Amino acid sequence: MSLSRSQTQTLKSLFPGEELLLSPEEAAPFGADASRAFAQPWAVVRPRSLEQARELLAFAHRERIPLFPRGRATNVVGDCVPQGGGIVISTLFLDSLAIDPEDFVAVAGPGVVTADLAAAAEGRGLFYPPDPASVRISTIGGNVATCAGGMRALKYGVTRDFVLGLTAVLPGGQVIRCGGRTHKNVAGLDLARLLVGSEGTLAFITEIILKLLPKPAATASVLAGFASEAQALAAAQAVFRAGMLPAALEFMGAEVLDCLALLGPTPWPRETRAALLLRLDGSAAALAADLDSLAAILRAASATHLEQGLGADQEEPLWEQRRLINPASFRLRPDKLSDDVTVPRGKVAAAVAGIRQAGAAAGLPILVFGHIGDGNLHVNVMYDAAAGESEAAQRAKSDTLDLVLSLGGTMSGEHGIGLVKAAYLPRQIGQEELSLMRRIKDQFDPHHIMNPGKAY
Ligand SMILES: Cc1cc2nc3c(=O)[nH]c(=O)nc-3n(C[C@H](O)[C@H](O)[C@H](O)COP(=O)(O)OP(=O)(O)OC[C@H]3O[C@@H](n4cnc5c(N)ncnc54)[C@H](O)[C@@H]3O)c2cc1C
């Protein structure tokens, strides 16, 4: 299947000039995302206005043409791959941005890169906390459509917690405006929140209103090494029990530390078997006192190595190790199955142990690390497809998902379902709930043209 001649003519009249890419060579780069799945788009459009988006969604609805919204394609679950063919709608030209320090809001087009939004807010003394590791390469529209999390979710929450309102176009071309600029709003059903995390399956988002906070005056970070994982996990609990809520609390298991050592010298002694990375923020005076308390808590919890950094310049080298996990992982095997499972906070130790068992049973290395304060564990099953390890890797992934669900957890805390996890979703979501989700989908998108084949 592809577009008919008259459909192509209509597209040309709606998108004159560089907003339309029709040749297979020009369209192909818009067919993949960070999951490495690929499908060839029939065409790519890059609307510049709400009106253009509206006309496109009316046309596609009328003609039953699949539409695939796309930001910067950094999602890792095949969320914006045009599987089965259709038109990719790129948000790259919808990049307006206004910061309002009176209302403490940002009003952004979906194509704004999230780090640019955060920097613009900072320039006005304000703070947009959600910080996915992809913050410099992903868009706010993509973050909203996937409900992206990040390191600071522990203290501040995820993208959902900052969306006050949005404008979206429904298949058919109707424009809906949900929520607004107020920081509280309980009038009617919360349609804005329904669209957050909907993975492009319900509507095309054209503008987002985000809550901003006052910017914390200072930040500091601590890297703590431990002789065992049990001690590191107990130390994380001890921090909470002492009444502290860090802005970020990351965990790196033994295999992760060994793997990072393959890239070069690491800041912790060789005998370290687990590490925690913590970030605090607040006023400069409060932060100094908090740092002392935190160091005391970690020492009492048997930390064998402590390093502190005050301010971005000193902190960055500590966080660099966390960012190096992905490149380091490929020293173990050339291929990876990556999950972002999440368990209740009290079940983290059981989850880490069980995931390790799943790796041992499959005979494959598994890396476990992540936002431990949220119970959100990144699980990387490393394998070599060319050496016939794909089946074992799928088994380890499947066992991991079953384990997490048996602990009351979820198969995705951040990345979403997309193509990659669609087949697994019924393990977590019941028949009644899935059926309700599908009925909601039918109301928004009766011909199922929005991002078909994803999630549900
Ligand atoms: C190195 C790296 C680190 C990462 N770290 C994190 C992390 O810490 N936390 C985290 O949560 N994720 C992380 N991710 C995943 C990814 O960055 C997020 O899912 C991000 O929100 C995707 O944004 P994007 O602009 O790339 O969107 P895309 O990948 O282009 O699209 C994602 C989804 O959003 C939909 N979409 C995009 N724009 C719209 C719109 N205007 N209207 C409707 N639907 C739309 C698409 O159809 C698709 O379903 C990481 C990815 C990488 C590669």
The ligand as an SDF file (V2000), in Angstrom:
LIG
                    3D

 53 58  0  0  0  0  0  0  0  0999 V2000
   19.9140    7.7800   25.6300 C   0  0  0  0  0  0  0  0  0  0  0  0
   18.4580    7.7430   26.0060 C   0  0  0  0  0  0  0  0  0  0  0  0
   18.0990    8.0100   27.3160 C   0  0  0  0  0  0  0  0  0  0  0  0
   16.7660    7.9670   27.6960 C   0  0  0  0  0  0  0  0  0  0  0  0
   16.4320    8.2440   28.9950 N   0  0  0  0  0  0  0  0  0  0  0  0
   15.1390    8.2540   29.3750 C   0  0  0  0  0  0  0  0  0  0  0  0
   14.7800    8.5460   30.7370 C   0  0  0  0  0  0  0  0  0  0  0  0
   15.6320    8.7800   31.5910 O   0  0  0  0  0  0  0  0  0  0  0  0
   13.4770    8.5430   31.0490 N   0  0  0  0  0  0  0  0  0  0  0  0
   12.4950    8.2890   30.1220 C   0  0  0  0  0  0  0  0  0  0  0  0
   11.3140    8.3320   30.4600 O   0  0  0  0  0  0  0  0  0  0  0  0
   12.8090    8.0020   28.8430 N   0  0  0  0  0  0  0  0  0  0  0  0
   14.0940    7.9790   28.4370 C   0  0  0  0  0  0  0  0  0  0  0  0
   14.4200    7.6840   27.1370 N   0  0  0  0  0  0  0  0  0  0  0  0
   13.3380    7.3990   26.1750 C   0  0  0  0  0  0  0  0  0  0  0  0
   12.8740    8.6280   25.3300 C   0  0  0  0  0  0  0  0  0  0  0  0
   13.8450    9.6380   25.3060 O   0  0  0  0  0  0  0  0  0  0  0  0
   11.5580    9.1850   25.8560 C   0  0  0  0  0  0  0  0  0  0  0  0
   10.5410    8.2260   25.6480 O   0  0  0  0  0  0  0  0  0  0  0  0
   11.1340   10.5220   25.2170 C   0  0  0  0  0  0  0  0  0  0  0  0
   10.0200   11.0340   25.9210 O   0  0  0  0  0  0  0  0  0  0  0  0
   10.7980   10.4340   23.7360 C   0  0  0  0  0  0  0  0  0  0  0  0
   10.7840   11.7520   23.1980 O   0  0  0  0  0  0  0  0  0  0  0  0
   10.9380   11.9870   21.6370 P   0  0  0  0  0  0  0  0  0  0  0  0
   10.8270   13.4380   21.3450 O   0  0  0  0  0  0  0  0  0  0  0  0
   12.1460   11.3270   21.1440 O   0  0  0  0  0  0  0  0  0  0  0  0
    9.6170   11.2610   21.1180 O   0  0  0  0  0  0  0  0  0  0  0  0
    9.4790   10.1500   19.9940 P   0  0  0  0  0  0  0  0  0  0  0  0
   10.3680    9.0060   20.3070 O   0  0  0  0  0  0  0  0  0  0  0  0
    9.5990   10.7880   18.6760 O   0  0  0  0  0  0  0  0  0  0  0  0
    7.9750    9.7080   20.1980 O   0  0  0  0  0  0  0  0  0  0  0  0
    7.5880    9.0290   21.3620 C   0  0  0  0  0  0  0  0  0  0  0  0
    6.0770    8.8080   21.3470 C   0  0  0  0  0  0  0  0  0  0  0  0
    5.4340   10.0560   21.4420 O   0  0  0  0  0  0  0  0  0  0  0  0
    4.4790   10.2140   20.3910 C   0  0  0  0  0  0  0  0  0  0  0  0
    4.4320   11.6430   20.0830 N   0  0  0  0  0  0  0  0  0  0  0  0
    5.4720   12.4780   19.8760 C   0  0  0  0  0  0  0  0  0  0  0  0
    5.0110   13.7210   19.6540 N   0  0  0  0  0  0  0  0  0  0  0  0
    3.6670   13.6670   19.7270 C   0  0  0  0  0  0  0  0  0  0  0  0
    2.6230   14.6320   19.5800 C   0  0  0  0  0  0  0  0  0  0  0  0
    2.8810   15.9040   19.3060 N   0  0  0  0  0  0  0  0  0  0  0  0
    1.3400   14.2310   19.7140 N   0  0  0  0  0  0  0  0  0  0  0  0
    1.0610   12.9370   19.9840 C   0  0  0  0  0  0  0  0  0  0  0  0
    2.0020   11.9810   20.1420 N   0  0  0  0  0  0  0  0  0  0  0  0
    3.2820   12.3540   20.0090 C   0  0  0  0  0  0  0  0  0  0  0  0
    5.0060    9.3330   19.2700 C   0  0  0  0  0  0  0  0  0  0  0  0
    3.9780    8.9180   18.3950 O   0  0  0  0  0  0  0  0  0  0  0  0
    5.5650    8.1720   20.0620 C   0  0  0  0  0  0  0  0  0  0  0  0
    4.5040    7.2860   20.3980 O   0  0  0  0  0  0  0  0  0  0  0  0
   15.7540    7.6670   26.7300 C   0  0  0  0  0  0  0  0  0  0  0  0
   16.1140    7.4050   25.4240 C   0  0  0  0  0  0  0  0  0  0  0  0
   17.4540    7.4300   25.0570 C   0  0  0  0  0  0  0  0  0  0  0  0
   17.8050    7.1490   23.6270 C   0  0  0  0  0  0  0  0  0  0  0  0
  1  2  1  0
  2  3  1  0
  2 52  2  0
  3  4  2  0
  4  5  1  0
  4 50  1  0
  5  6  2  0
  6  7  1  0
  6 13  1  0
  7  8  2  0
  7  9  1  0
  9 10  1  0
 10 11  2  0
 10 12  1  0
 12 13  2  0
 13 14  1  0
 14 15  1  0
 14 50  1  0
 15 16  1  0
 16 17  1  0
 16 18  1  0
 18 19  1  0
 18 20  1  0
 20 21  1  0
 20 22  1  0
 22 23  1  0
 23 24  1  0
 24 25  2  0
 24 26  1  0
 24 27  1  0
 27 28  1  0
 28 29  2  0
 28 30  1  0
 28 31  1  0
 31 32  1  0
 32 33  1  0
 33 34  1  0
 33 48  1  0
 34 35  1  0
 35 36  1  0
 35 46  1  0
 36 37  1  0
 36 45  1  0
 37 38  2  0
 38 39  1  0
 39 40  1  0
 39 45  2  0
 40 41  1  0
 40 42  2  0
 42 43  1  0
 43 44  2  0
 44 45  1  0
 46 47  1  0
 46 48  1  0
 48 49  1  0
 50 51  2  0
 51 52  1  0
 52 53  1  0
M  END
$$$$
